Amino acid sequence: QVMLVESGGGLVQPGGSLKLSCAAATSFFSFVPMGWYRQAPGKERELVAGISHTDTNYTDSAKGRFTISRDDAKKMVYLQMNSLKPNDTGVYYCNMWPPRRCFWGQGTQVTVSS
């Protein structure tokens, strides 16, 4: 069973915006810290932003441009991405924060290019 499904990616020009969504299959994920991760071409997967019920955390590159949020009643986690740059390109995944191997999904591709 796929536990986390990401959506909302696409092709966007530099300076544009996208909002990614992560739908959880069970309410388990409503009780744990969650994160958005990115795997850029040729690089390892890395945390972009994390959210608990009391705190948020962003990588330096995401601060001021990205906003992570959650709606536990809907079992959803979101990543609003503004002022996108070409080096934001990659496949974006949601998972627990820190991540668990068994919960990696297919991800959603984000391509920032003119």
C-alpha positions as CSV (number, residue, x, y, z in Angstrom):
1,Q,0.0,0.0,0.0
2,V,1.3,3.4,-0.9
3,M,1.3,5.5,2.3
4,L,2.3,8.9,0.9
5,V,1.4,10.4,-2.5
6,E,2.9,13.6,-3.7
7,S,1.5,15.9,-6.4
8,G,1.6,19.4,-7.7
9,G,4.9,19.4,-9.5
10,G,5.5,20.6,-13.0
11,L,7.5,22.9,-15.2
12,V,7.8,26.5,-14.1
13,Q,9.8,29.5,-15.1
14,P,12.4,31.0,-12.8
15,G,10.6,33.3,-10.3
16,G,7.4,31.3,-10.5
17,S,5.5,29.4,-7.8
18,L,4.2,25.9,-7.2
19,K,2.4,24.3,-4.3
20,L,3.1,20.7,-3.6
21,S,0.7,18.4,-1.8
22,C,1.3,15.2,0.1
23,A,-1.7,13.0,0.8
24,A,-1.3,10.4,3.6
25,A,-3.1,7.1,3.5
26,T,-3.6,6.9,7.3
27,S,-4.0,9.3,10.2
28,F,-0.7,8.0,11.6
29,F,1.1,10.7,9.7
30,S,-1.0,13.4,11.4
31,F,0.7,12.7,14.7
32,V,4.4,12.7,13.6
33,P,6.8,15.3,12.3
34,M,6.8,15.4,8.5
35,G,9.2,16.7,5.9
36,W,9.6,17.6,2.2
37,Y,12.8,16.3,0.6
38,R,14.4,16.9,-2.8
39,Q,16.6,14.8,-5.0
40,A,18.3,16.9,-7.6
41,P,19.8,15.3,-10.7
42,G,23.0,13.5,-9.8
43,K,22.7,14.3,-6.1
44,E,21.5,12.6,-2.9
45,R,18.1,13.2,-1.5
46,E,18.1,16.0,1.1
47,L,15.6,17.7,3.5
48,V,14.1,20.9,2.2
49,A,11.6,21.6,5.0
50,G,10.3,19.9,8.1
51,I,7.3,20.5,10.3
52,S,6.2,19.2,13.7
53,H,3.2,20.4,15.7
54,T,5.3,23.1,17.3
55,D,8.0,24.0,14.9
56,T,9.1,24.3,11.3
57,N,12.6,24.0,9.9
58,Y,14.0,25.0,6.5
59,T,17.3,24.6,4.7
60,D,19.1,27.8,4.0
61,S,18.1,27.7,0.4
62,A,14.4,27.4,1.2
63,K,14.2,30.0,3.9
64,G,12.1,33.0,2.9
65,R,10.9,31.3,-0.3
66,F,9.2,28.1,0.8
67,T,6.5,27.5,3.4
68,I,5.6,24.1,4.8
69,S,2.2,23.5,6.3
70,R,0.0,20.7,7.4
71,D,-3.7,19.9,7.7
72,D,-3.9,17.0,10.0
73,A,-7.7,16.6,9.7
74,K,-7.2,16.1,6.0
75,K,-4.0,14.1,6.4
76,M,-2.2,16.5,4.1
77,V,1.2,18.2,4.1
78,Y,1.9,21.1,1.7
79,L,5.0,22.9,0.4
80,Q,4.4,26.4,-1.1
81,M,7.4,27.3,-3.2
82,N,7.8,30.9,-4.4
83,S,10.6,32.6,-6.3
84,L,11.7,29.3,-7.7
85,K,15.2,29.0,-9.1
86,P,16.7,26.5,-11.5
87,N,18.6,24.8,-8.7
88,D,15.3,24.0,-7.1
89,T,14.8,21.4,-9.8
90,G,14.4,17.9,-8.7
91,V,12.0,15.2,-7.5
92,Y,10.2,16.2,-4.3
93,Y,9.1,13.7,-1.8
94,C,7.3,13.8,1.5
95,N,8.1,11.5,4.4
96,M,8.4,11.5,8.1
97,W,11.0,13.9,9.6
98,P,13.5,12.3,9.9
99,P,12.5,10.0,7.1
100,R,11.7,6.2,7.1
101,R,12.9,4.2,4.2
102,C,9.6,2.3,3.9
103,F,7.6,5.5,3.3
104,W,9.4,6.8,0.2
105,G,6.8,7.3,-2.5
106,Q,7.2,8.2,-6.2
107,G,7.7,11.9,-5.6
108,T,6.7,14.7,-7.9
109,Q,9.0,16.3,-10.4
110,V,9.7,20.0,-10.3
111,T,11.5,21.6,-13.1
112,V,12.5,25.2,-13.0
113,S,13.6,26.4,-16.4
114,S,13.0,29.2,-18.9
